[in-house]
Amino acid sequence: MKKIGQWKEDMITSLEIPRDLAMKETVITVTGRHQVIVCNYRSVLRYEEEEIILLTFRGRLQIRGKKLQIPIYTPEEMYIEGVITEIILER
């Protein structure tokens, strides 16, 4: 008998659903030190010029730096710009 986790993985594979969407994984794309794109987040917990904290489906994501701003966001995706010095993903 298959475990539920294995069954879920098999279903995702057979339906050809992107794993990050099906498993609600957060996708973080970093471009140099000046841009981060975050996909699959839940909400914004803190938004300050030196720290942005997002709640993801698996924990908290902290982005630290200087002159941070969120010029574009949707319920699924967020662009963060500024001088990025640190990214921490906590469970």
Summary of the structure (lengths in Angstrom):
residues: 91
radius of gyration: 15.4
end to end distance: 30.0
largest distance: 53.2
contacts: 239
relative contact order: 0.19
helix: 18%
strand: 56%
